[in-house]
Amino acid sequence: MNNKQQQMIDFETSWYTLGGGSSREITEQFGLTDRDFFAQVDQLVDEAPPIGLSNSELLRMRQVIRRRLWMAR
């Protein structure tokens, strides 16, 4: 995982309890649309789940990611 990918995971780890980061912050920090950001984070979480999250926290994070992907259609 490169530095940008780790920053994306860290960002979403800190925001998933609030429904994910705001679209504005995602664009400002990563230069990505919501759809692109959450698609990449979804793949990263599947490949290397964030360390320190319980199974229930990881499940909640995945639910938020997939909901945001659905909303970005």
SULKAFEN-V912238 format. One record per residue. N is the residue number from 1. RES is the residue in three letters. SS is DSSP state (alpha for helix, beta for strand, coil for the rest). PSI is psi in degrees with one decimal (NA if undefined). D_CENTER is the distance of its C-alpha to the mean C-alpha in whole Angstrom. Layout:
# SULKAFEN-V912238
n: [N | N]
res: [RES | RES]
ss: [SS | SS]
psi: [PSI | PSI]
d_center: [D_CENTER | D_CENTER]
This chain:
# SULKAFEN-V912238
n: [1 | 2 | 3 | 4 | 5 | 6 | 7 | 8 | 9 | 10 | 11 | 12 | 13 | 14 | 15 | 16 | 17 | 18 | 19 | 20 | 21 | 22 | 23 | 24 | 25 | 26 | 27 | 28 | 29 | 30 | 31 | 32 | 33 | 34 | 35 | 36 | 37 | 38 | 39 | 40 | 41 | 42 | 43 | 44 | 45 | 46 | 47 | 48 | 49 | 50 | 51 | 52 | 53 | 54 | 55 | 56 | 57 | 58 | 59 | 60 | 61 | 62 | 63 | 64 | 65 | 66 | 67 | 68 | 69 | 70 | 71 | 72 | 73]
res: [MET | ASN | ASN | LYS | GLN | GLN | GLN | MET | ILE | ASP | PHE | GLU | THR | SER | TRP | TYR | THR | LEU | GLY | GLY | GLY | SER | SER | ARG | GLU | ILE | THR | GLU | GLN | PHE | GLY | LEU | THR | ASP | ARG | ASP | PHE | PHE | ALA | GLN | VAL | ASP | GLN | LEU | VAL | ASP | GLU | ALA | PRO | PRO | ILE | GLY | LEU | SER | ASN | SER | GLU | LEU | LEU | ARG | MET | ARG | GLN | VAL | ILE | ARG | ARG | ARG | LEU | TRP | MET | ALA | ARG]
ss: [coil | coil | alpha | alpha | alpha | alpha | alpha | alpha | alpha | alpha | alpha | alpha | alpha | alpha | alpha | alpha | alpha | alpha | coil | coil | coil | coil | alpha | alpha | alpha | alpha | alpha | alpha | alpha | alpha | coil | coil | coil | alpha | alpha | alpha | alpha | alpha | alpha | alpha | alpha | alpha | alpha | alpha | alpha | alpha | alpha | coil | coil | coil | coil | coil | coil | coil | alpha | alpha | alpha | alpha | alpha | alpha | alpha | alpha | alpha | alpha | alpha | alpha | alpha | alpha | alpha | alpha | alpha | coil | coil]
psi: [129.1 | 177.0 | -44.3 | -42.0 | -41.3 | -38.6 | -38.2 | -44.7 | -45.5 | -42.6 | -51.9 | -32.7 | -36.1 | -17.4 | -14.9 | -30.9 | -16.3 | 15.8 | 11.1 | 162.0 | 161.3 | 151.9 | -40.2 | -46.9 | -38.0 | -46.4 | -44.2 | -43.5 | -33.5 | -9.4 | 30.2 | 154.4 | 164.4 | -47.0 | -48.0 | -42.3 | -52.8 | -28.9 | -42.8 | -42.9 | -39.2 | -46.3 | -42.9 | -41.9 | -36.7 | -40.0 | -40.0 | 84.1 | 143.4 | 135.4 | 141.0 | -6.1 | 137.1 | 169.0 | -39.1 | -37.2 | -40.4 | -40.4 | -44.9 | -42.2 | -44.2 | -38.4 | -42.5 | -45.7 | -48.1 | -34.1 | -42.6 | -35.6 | -44.4 | -42.9 | -27.4 | -0.2 | NA]
d_center: [14 | 15 | 15 | 12 | 10 | 10 | 10 | 6 | 6 | 8 | 7 | 4 | 7 | 9 | 8 | 7 | 11 | 12 | 10 | 7 | 8 | 11 | 12 | 14 | 12 | 10 | 13 | 15 | 13 | 12 | 14 | 12 | 12 | 10 | 10 | 10 | 7 | 5 | 8 | 8 | 4 | 6 | 9 | 9 | 8 | 11 | 13 | 12 | 11 | 10 | 14 | 15 | 14 | 16 | 16 | 16 | 13 | 11 | 12 | 11 | 8 | 8 | 10 | 8 | 6 | 9 | 11 | 9 | 10 | 13 | 14 | 13 | 16]
